[in-house]
Amino acid sequence: MSTASLLPPGPIPGHKAVETLAAKLRRRQVVGSRGAALETVLVLRQVVSKARFSNIQQLIAIIREVGRRLVAAQPKEHTVGNTVRRVLHNIREEYNSATKENPSTRNVYTISKFVLQGQPRKQTTYATKSEATGTLKEDDPDDPDSFARGLKPVLMEAIQDVLDELETVYDNVSKNAKDHIHSDEIILTIGHSKTVEAFLRSAGHYRNYTAIVAETAPSYQGHDMARALSAAGISTYLVPDSSIYAILSRVNKLILGAHAILANGGMVTIAGSLLAATAARAHSTPVVVCAGQFKLTPLWNLYHDYGALDFADPSAVLGFEEGKLVERVDVVNPYYDYVGPELVDVFITNDGDHPPSSVYRLIKETYDDEDHEL
């Protein structure tokens, strides 16, 4: 049975909220991967609260359709699709847990499979969890909304788990920062990652160390990072990108953020990171990546040559006032770099530290295989 055939007729639940977020994503009015993920969870919570469905597969079809629309609005923001996949995974887990809590588990769960296969509802005796008592109660076959109404408290709890994880991701990534950064170390970073900023600020509460920030031309996001670290009382130096190779012989660790962590253990990250990671490898300097697990992406081929084909304004590299020179050249200003797994030593996430070789296992645990392609 195709997913499309399970969708109820008419507009999807929460249609207005979905289209509003899709428009904001298209116009890039949602800033940052975490911001996009948070807004996606809030929209999905609204969709589920308004949805009418008679079996779990109908709800999954609705959520997948919402996910497709949001991903199509901004394919370069991978955390949108990742968040939809995580919500689907949690919903399936809560649903399976609820069906197995019934004293007559085996019979109820077997009958529920007939529901999933599209059998008429009046032939089922499916059980759902009561919000008030935490026990399971049978559906009323004369009430077409009893299935959804009984199951929604459990599903909302599953979505809340994803929301809680996103809201605490900075704290959880940086909680062990003092174990990775030691006193008198010199740390190099590039760009302005909110996760890396929280990590370095947390370490600054326990250790006296020096941070060197590359200015990250032509976006110059390093200026914002240097200001933030300096304001936190951390000894900070801002350097041009051309100095990265020269200073790496004195650097103890290179700490980077990530836009997306791919299934092969590589990552898409701010332009300039590939240069820094390659120089770090030449100097045998450890490369540490700080990122929430919501950036785990079950994909591996994202046009590595140009960092997922996301480009910034070329005039930042070569101004239009250059006249005839501009007419004779094609200026490429990729926004992201692809950094392969061989250049990364460890990923520090909100669920612990992991080598690049473990990323595929994490993805298998975080998402369901059937959701890799929404």
N, C-alpha and C positions, 0 to 999 in steps of 0.2 A: 504494500500500500504506500503510495507516495505521500510525502509530507504535505504537499499542497492540497491533496484530497481530504486531509483531516481538518483544514482550516474552516471555521464557521463562516457562513455568508456575511457580507457586509464589511464595514471597516473593522480593523483590528481594535481590540480594547486599548484605551489610552491613545487613540490615533493622534489627537492633537499634541500630546506631549512627545510622542515619537517623532512627528514631523517637525516640531519646534527644535528638538535636539539635532535632527538630521540637518536642518538649515544652519544651525550654529556650527556644526562640524564642517559643512561645506564651506562656510565663510571663515573657518579657523578662528571662531570667536571663543572656543574652549581652549584654554591655555594649559599645556602640560599633559603628560600621559596620565598622571593620577587624577587630575581634574576631569579628563574625559571618562576615565573609569568610574569615578564617583557619580557623574551625571548619568552614565549608562545604567548603573545599579538603581538609581532613584527612579528612572523611567521604567525599568523592568519591574520594580516593586509596584508601581502604579498600574502597569499592564496586568500583572497577576491579580491584583486586588479587584480589578474590574472584569476580569475574564470570566466567561461562562463556558464550561466544558463538562463533558460527561465521562471522560476517561483521561488518564494522565498523558496519553499520546497526543490528544488534542491540544492540551496546554503546551507540551513541548513543541508542537508544530507552530503555535502562536509565537512562542518565544524565539524560535529559529527564524521566523519571518521578520520579526522586529529586528533581530540581529543582522539579517541580510540587508535590511534597509539602512541601518546605521553604518554598517561596514561600507556599503556602496557610497554613502555620503562622504566618507573620508577614509579611503583604503590605506592611507599611509599611517593612520593612528591605530596601531595594532592592538592597543589595550582595550579598544571597544569590543572587538571580536573575542579577545581573551576573557573579558568580563562576562560576556554572554555565555561562553563555554563553561566558565566556572559556576555560574548560576545554574545552568542545566545540570552540571555534575552534582551540585549540592541538592537540587530538587529531586533528582533520581535517588540519591542516597536517603533523603528524608522520607520519600515515598516508600522505598523498600523497607526502611526501618519501621515505618508506621504499619505496614501490612504484616510484618513479622511479629508485632507485639500482641496480636490477638491470641487468646488461649487456643483457639482452633486454627493455628497459623497455617498449617499445611493445606487445609481445605480452602480457606479464604484466599490464600496467595495463588493457589491453583486456579480458582474461579476468576481471580482478578486478571489472570493472563488471558482468559476469554474476552474480558473487557478490552484489553489492549489489542486484541485481534479483531475488534469491531463487532462482537456479538451484541445482540439487542440487550439493553440495560435491564429490562424487566425480567430477564432470566438470570440476573446476577444477585449475589448477596455480598457485595463488596463492603468492607469495613474501613472506617476512617477514624482519626484521633479526635476526641472531644477536647476543645480548648480548655474547658473548665476543669475536667477531671483527669485529663491525660490518658484516659482509656479509649478503647475503640468502640465505635457504635456502627450499626448497620445502616446502609442507605435506605431511604424511603423510595421505593420504585415509583410512587405516584408523584414525587417531587423531582422534577428534572434538574434542579439546582442543588440537591442535597449532597451529591458527590463533591462538587466544587466547594460548597459552603463548609462541609466538614473537614476538607483537606487543606483549605487555605491557611489556617493558623500554622500548620506545620510548614507549609511552603514559605510563608512570610518569615518564619524563623530561619529557614535555609538562606534566604536572601539577606537577612540581617547579619548572618555570619560573614558574608562577603563584604558587606558594608563596614562592619567592625574591623575586618582585616585591613581594608583600605584606609580607614581613618587612623589606624595605629601603625601604619607601615613604617613611617620615619622612626618612631620610637623603637620598634622591634628590630629594624635593621641596625640601628646605632647602639643598641643596649650593651653590646660587647666590644664597642670601639676601643676601649682602654686595653683590651687584650691584643689588639692588632697594631696599635700605635704606642710606641714607648718613648720615654723621656729623651730629649736631645736628638730625636730623629728628624730627618728632613723629608718632607712629603711633597710630592709633585702632583698637581691635578690640572685638569684642563676643562674649560667651559664652566657652566653654572648649573650643576645638577642639585636639585633640592635634597635628594637623598644623600649625596656626598656631603653637602653642606651640613646636614643634620649629623652625619657620621663624624665629621671633623670637629664640629662644635661639641659633640658629646665627649670626644677624646680630650678636648681642650679643658674639660672640667677636672681631669685627673692627671694629665701629662703636660709638660712644657716642651713643645716641639715647634718646629718651623715649617710653615706652609709656603710653597712656591706655586704660584698660579700663572699658567700661560695665558696670555690675553685672548687667544683664540680668534684671530682675524679670519675673515672680515666681519664676523658677527660681534666680536669683542665682548662675549659673554663673561670672559674671565675677569673683566673689570668689576662686574656685579659680585662675582664670587669673592674677589679680593676684599671688596668693601665689607661684605657680610662677615668674613672671617676676622678681619681686623677689628670690626665692631664688637666681636665676641672676645676680644682680648688675646687673640692668637697672633704670634709674630708672623707676618705675611709679607711676601715679596711678589710683585707683579713683574713678569718678564716677557719679552717678545717671543713669538713662536720659534724664531730662528735660533734661540739660545737653548732649546730643549735638549738637543743631542749633547751639547757641551756641558751642561750642568748635571746630566743624568749620572755621571761618574761619582757625584757627591750625594745623590739621592738614595734614600733607603727604600722607598716604595712609591710606585705610581698608582694613584687611586682614581678610577674613572666611574662615570655613571653610564647608564645604558638606556636607549630608547626601546629596544626590543632584544630579547635573548632568544636565539633560534634553537631549533631542535638539535643541531649538530654541536652546540656549545659555543658557537660564534655569536656575535652581537652586532646590532646596528646602533651606532652612537654618534655623538657630535663630530663634525668634520674636524680633523686635526688629531683625533685620537689614534688613528692608524700610524701616523708619523711618530707619535709619542710612544706607542706600544712597541713599534719596531725598534726604536732607539733603546727602549728599556731592555728588550731582548738582547741587543748587541752588548749592553753593559751588565747583563745578568741581574737586572733589577726586577723584583717581583711586581707583577701587575695584578691589582686587586680591583674588582668591580663591585660596586654597591648598587643593588637594585631590588625592588619588591618583586615577589613571585608573580604578581599580576602582569609582569612584563614577559613572562615565559610564553613563547609563541610556537605552536606546533607546526612550524614551517621551517624550511631551511634554505630555499633558493629565493632570495629577495633582490635579484639583480645586484650582485655583490660589487660589480665594477663601480657603480655610482650610488652606493648606499641606499638601495630601495628606490632609486630614481626620484628623489625629492630634492628639488633645487631651489636655492634662494635667489634673490635679485642679483643679476650679473653686474649691475652698475656699482655694486659695492666692491667689486674686484677691478673693474675698468669702467671709468665714468664715460658717459655719452659725449662729454665735451672734448674727448680725444679726437673727434672728427674722423678723418679718413682711416685711422687705425682701427676704429670700431667697425667700419664697413668691411674690413679685410679679414677679420678674425671672428671665430665663434668662442664666446666666453662661457665657460661652464663653472657654476658655483654650487657644487653639491652641498646639501645641508648636513648629510650624514656620511659617515665612513662605515665600511664593514670591517670588523676586526675578527679574524679567525680564531678558533679555539686554541690553536697552538701558541698564540700570543697572550693568553690569559692564564693566570695561575689559580685564581679562586674567585668564586662569586659569593658575596656576602648578602644573604637575603633575610627576610623576616622570619624564615624558618630554618635558620642555621647557615653554615658555610658548606659550599659544594664545589668540587672541581668541575671543569667543563664536561668531562666524560659522564658526569651524573645528571646532566640537564635533561637528557632524553627520559631517564627514569622519573625525574620530577614531573615532567610533562605527562607521562602515563598516569601518575598518581593524581594530577591536578585536573585533567580533562578526560572525558570519555572519547574513545576512538571515533565514534560516529559523529562527533561534533567538530572534528578537525576541519572539515569543509562545511560551513554553515549553509 
